[in-house]
Every structure is written in C-alpha cells, then in structure tokens.
Amino acid sequence: MSRIEKIKIEQAIGKPLAHDVTLVDTEKRFKGPLFKRGYIIQKGDVEKFKRLGKEHVYTINLSPDEIHEDDAAIELAESLMGEGTYRDRQPSEGKINIYSSFKGLTKVDREKLLQFNLLKVPSCPTLPSNKIVEKGQKIASVRILGLFTSRKIIERAKEIARGGIVSVKPFLKKNTGIIATGNEVFYGRIKDTFTPLLKRKIKSICNCNVIHTAKAPDKKEVIEMEIEKSIKLGCEVILITGGASVDPDDVTYLAIKDKARTFFRGLPVQPGNYLSIGYVEKVVILGIPAGAICSSRSSLDLILPRIATGERPTEEEIYNLGYGGLL
C-alpha cells in the first residue's frame, strides 16, 4: 500500500517533489512545469510555491504493485506507438506525447483506442485517422488520471494496445499523370488553368511526381487513348479534369468507367460530389470535378492522400465519408 503524506511547504525544504508542479500564466498564454518531479525544494522556493497556490506538497512511497504517473506514461506510450512514430524521452506534467517521424497519413485503431480509454485511468487523445501530418507533428498524448495507479490497470491497458494504436503511413510519391479534358481547352479557346492548379494541390497534399500531362477533347475514345498512353508511360495515378458533371458533353467519367475494372462515381462529400474513382489493375484513375480543384478543401483532399500511401479505399470506406463530408 502506498504511503502519501501531505506536508506544509515550509516543512518540505530539502525533500524531493513527488510530481511536476505546473505554472499557468494566462497573460503569456503559458502552461508548463515550473518544478519537475524529484526537484529538491529550497528555502527560496517557498514563496514561489505559494504564488502558485501551493501551501502543501506531497511525499509518496509506492508499493511494488503501484506505478507513478511518469513511469506509467512511458510504458503506455511504448505500447501505443506503431510504425512511423516517436515519443518524448521524458514525461512532462505526467504526459508523454507521440509524434510523426515523417510527413504522412495518420492511422488510429478506433476500437482499440476506445477500449483503452474505457479503463478510465489511462487517457489518450489522438488525431483522427487519415489526417495529413508533417514530420515532428504531435499525433497523440498519453497520461494516467492520478499521481499513481495500480500496475494491474497499466498491464491491462498495454495488453489492449499491443501492436500499437497510432501510426503514420508514408507517402510513396507515385508517378502521376494529368489529363485536362474539354473542347474549350483542347482547341485553345480558353487557357488550361486546371493543370497548374492541380499540380500545386498535388504538391501540397502528398508531393507525387507528375511525369506526364495531356489534353483531350470531349470524346470518350480519345480520353480512353490518353489513359492508355499514361499507363504505358508508367503513371501509377492518373488525374483527369473536366467532364465530370451531368451535361450531355460530360463523358470523362464514362471513359474511366469503361477502362476500369472497379469504378465508383459520386462521393457523399461537398465540394467535389462528382469525383470518380477507377482501378485498372495497379493504376488508380481519378475523375476530378471543378469544385474539387478550385476549392481549398474537397473530396480530392480525402481520397488522394490515401491513394498516395498505396491504399485503395473500399466501397464502404468511400460512402462512409458522408459523415463529416460537408467540408
């Protein structure tokens, strides 16, 4: 059984702190540890503690079947971490943060995370799955609720998290082709603004390698020929703009449908409702409506990052995007 003693700060001089003591400065918008666990309290610290509202501190001696919040956080973080992650070396205020090792896409096992948090002693908030993160970005944080807890609870939490709960998948920089369709673009009646917009969006999302660009009129057979050419040139992802809506001349999606073995059209996401997805063996073809190119965030931002990690979203995953799909 642990032994905890509450003592006045004046009587704690020369004794080690049992936990971090936090400073909150609303004017400077700062919250962090002023004194760390193990710090030996000095006579000159008494007024500092009192200014923090600390008239007393604790001394603590844990039994073998108990674990301190700092040690628990380290053990739990190790069990939570999957591929593409790293953690703080030491806890701060009882917490360990987990970070992305590179730019990529987050993956979170929601069911395991729920069971982990339902233990009610360990606490782990995370970023959602399929979120683009930069190298060094925080993706999860873990602590226990309390200064210490039983090792039995921590072992149960580690068992739930076995194999990892949070991970990051890297972008594969797939070879990409862009085909701009439409008579107005093909015959030079208007300038092709979609291709440069799409290049910039690709670079900002996942930095795929654009190795081929082309233009095609509103003729299904010509678009199919351009698709075949792109595949022969080594394109692993083909992005086709234009001809995605309901006008009689909008035949792009029909060309994709005829070439693809698996085809989806119409995502429950706005902007970009009419985005099409076709799979030709290992090649992915996306038919992109204007709204998905011009908007700062659209269906393309939800699908392209997953394609760039090598994933192929299933039909259920695609139509489940309706939850939260109003962007």
N, C-alpha and C positions, 0 to 999 in steps of 0.2 A: 504494500500500500504506500502511495506517495505521501510525503510529508511536506505540506505547504505552510509557510509562516508569513504572516503579514506584519511588517515592521515599519516603524516611522523612519522617514528618510534620514533624520539626524542620527539614528542608530544603525544605519546601513553603511556608514563610511567604512571603506576597506573591504566591503563584501561585493561579490560579483552579481551582476544583473542576471535574472533568470530568463529574460526575454528582451527583445528590442523595445525601446521607448520612442514613440513617434512624436515628431514635431509637425503641427499643422499651422501653416501661415497663409491665411486667406488672401491677404494683400499681395503677397508674392506668388500666390497660387501654387504653393509647395506643400507636399505631404511626403514625409520620409523619416527614416530613423535618425534621431539625434544621438542616442546612445545604443550601442549594439549589445546583444547578449554576451555575457562574460565580462563586460566592462567593469572594472573595479571603481566603485563610487568614491569620489574625492570630496574633501570638505568643501571645496569651492563649487561643487555641483549642486549643493543643497538648494540654493535659490533658483537655479535653472530648472530643477525638478518641480519646484513649487510653482514656477511660472507656467509650467505645462499642466498644472492641476494635479500633480502627483505629490500627495502628502505621505504616501506609503509606497513601499515596493515589496516584492515577494522574494523569499528564498524557497528553494524547492529541491527535494531529494526524491527521485523517481525510483520505483521498484523495478525489478527486471522485466515484468510483463507490461510496462508502460513505456511510452516514447514521447520525446519532446517534439513540439511543433516543427522546429527546424529540421530535425532528423527525419521526421515523417514526410515533410515536403520533398526532401531529396529522394527518399525511397519511392514515393508516389510518382514524382516526375520521371524517374528512370523507367517505371512501368508504363507510363502513359505515352512515352516517346516512340514514334515509328520512324520510318525512313525519312531522310531529308530534314531532320530537326536537331537542335542542340539546346542546352539549358544554361541558366545561371549556374556559376560554380558554387555560389553560396546563397543561402536564403536571405531575404530582406523582409523584415516585419512578418516572418513566418511563411513567406511566399517564395515559390520558385517559378520563374517564367520560362516558357518554352518558345523557341524562335525557329524561323525557317533558315535552312542552310543555303538556300539559293532562291532565285525567282522561280515561282511555280504555282501550282494549284493545290489548295488545301484539301485534305481528306479527313473526315471525322466519322468515327463509328458511333452514330447517334444512339443506338440501342445499348451498347456497352457504356457510353457516357452517362446515359440515364440511370442504369443500374449502379454505376459508380457513385453518382450524386445522391441516389436514393438511400445510401448508407447514412447520409445526413451529417456525418462527421467530416469526411473529406469533401472538399469543394473545388470543382474545376470548371470554370467558364472557358469557352473556346470561340474562335471564329467559326462561321458556318463552313460547310463543305463547299468545294468548287469556287472558292474565292481566290483571286489572283493576289499573291503576296510577293513582296520584294525580299531579297536576301537580308537577314537580320531583323525581319519584322516579327513582332510578338504574335503568336497564334494561340497560346493557351497559358493559363496560370493556375497553380495548384497550391492549396494550403489545407490545414485542418482547422475546424472551428473550435478553438480552445488552445490553452497553453500546452496541453498534453492529452494523450488518449491511450487506449489500450492497444497493445501490439496486435491483438486478435483482429481488431477492426481494420488496421492497416494491412495485415496479411490478406484479409478478405478483399479489400479494395485492389490490392496488387494482383490477386487472382482474377478478378473481373477484367482488369486492364491488360492482362497477359497478352503479349504480341503487339501491344500499342493501341492507342485510341486516336491519336492525332499524328498525321504525317503530311508530307508535301511531295507532290509529283513534279518532276522537272519538265519543262517544255523541250520538245525534241527538234525544234527549228526545221520543220518539214519543208521540203521543196514545194513551192506553191505557184500555181498559175492563175491569172486573172483574165477573164473574157468579158469584155463590155459589149452588150448586145443593144440592138435598136437601129432602125434605118436612119434616124436622125444623126446618130453618132457614126455609123458605118460610112455614110455618104458625105460626111463632113458638114452637115447642115448646122450642127452645134458642136462645141468643143467637148471632148470626153473629160468631164470633171470627176466622174466616179472612180476611175482607176487610181489617180493620185490620192484621192480621199481614202480609198480602201488600202492603199499601200501604207499610209500613215496610221490607219487604225490597226492594221496587222502588226506593225512595228510596236505600237503602244501596248497591244494586248499580249502578244507572245513572240514577236520578233521572228516570224517564219521567213524563209528565204524565197523571195519572189524571183523565179528563174524564167518566167515566160509571161508575156501579155499579148492579147489579140483583140480584134474587134470582129463582130459578126452582125449581119442584118437580121431582121425578124423573120428568119426562115429556119424552120426546125432542122432540116437536113444539114444546113451549113453549121448551125450550132453544134450538132452532133459530130460533124467533121472536126471542128475546133476542139471538142472534148477529146476525141481520139488522138489528135495531134499533141495535145497537152500531156496525155498519158504516155505517149511514145517518147516525149522529151524528158520524162522522169518526174512529172508532177505527182506528188502524193496527195495534195489537196488542190482542188480547182474551185475558184470562186467566180460565179457568173452573175453579173449585174444586169438589171433590166428584164422586162417581160415576165414579171412575177405576179401581176395582179389579175384582174378579171376582164380586161379589154380583149376584143377579138384578136388583136395582133400579139398578145402576150403568149408566146409559145415556148419561152425558155424552159419553164417547168416541165412542159411536155417532152422536150428533148432530154432533159435529165431523167425523167421517168422512164423513157424508152431505153436509155443506156444503162440504167441502174438495175441491179438485182433486188435491192431493197430500197424503198422510197417512202419518204414522209413529206407531206406538204401541209403547212398551216399549223404554226405553233401557238399555243394559248399565251402569247406574250405580245405586249404592245410597248413601244413601236416594234415593227417587224413581224406582224402577224403572218405574212405570206412567205416566210422563209421556207425553202425546200431543202431536204437532205437526201442525197442518193449515195449508195455504196456500190462501187464497181470493183469487186474483189478487194484489194487493199487501198484503193483510191476513194477518197471522200469528195463528193461534189456538193457545193452549197449554192443554191439559187437565192440571191440576196435582193430583197425589195429595197426601194429607195429609202424608206424610213429607217432601215437598219444601217444604212451608210451615213446618212445625214445626221442622225440623232446621236447625242453624246453617249447614250446607253440604250441598247436594244437587244433583240433576240440573238444577234450575232455575238454580242459580248458574253452570252451564256453558253453558246454552242462552240464557238471557235477555240476557246481555251482548252476545252475537253478534247477536241479533235487534235490539238497541238501536243497533248500529252500521250497520244496514241489510243485514247478511249473511243468507243463507239456507243454513244448513249442509246439505250434501249427505247422501245416504243413507250413503255410505262414511264421511264425517266423523262422522256420528251414531253409527254402530255401532263406529267406532274408539275411541269414548270408553270402551270397556270396559278399555282399557289405562290404568290409573290411576283407574278409575271407582269404586273402593271408597273412598269419602270418609270 
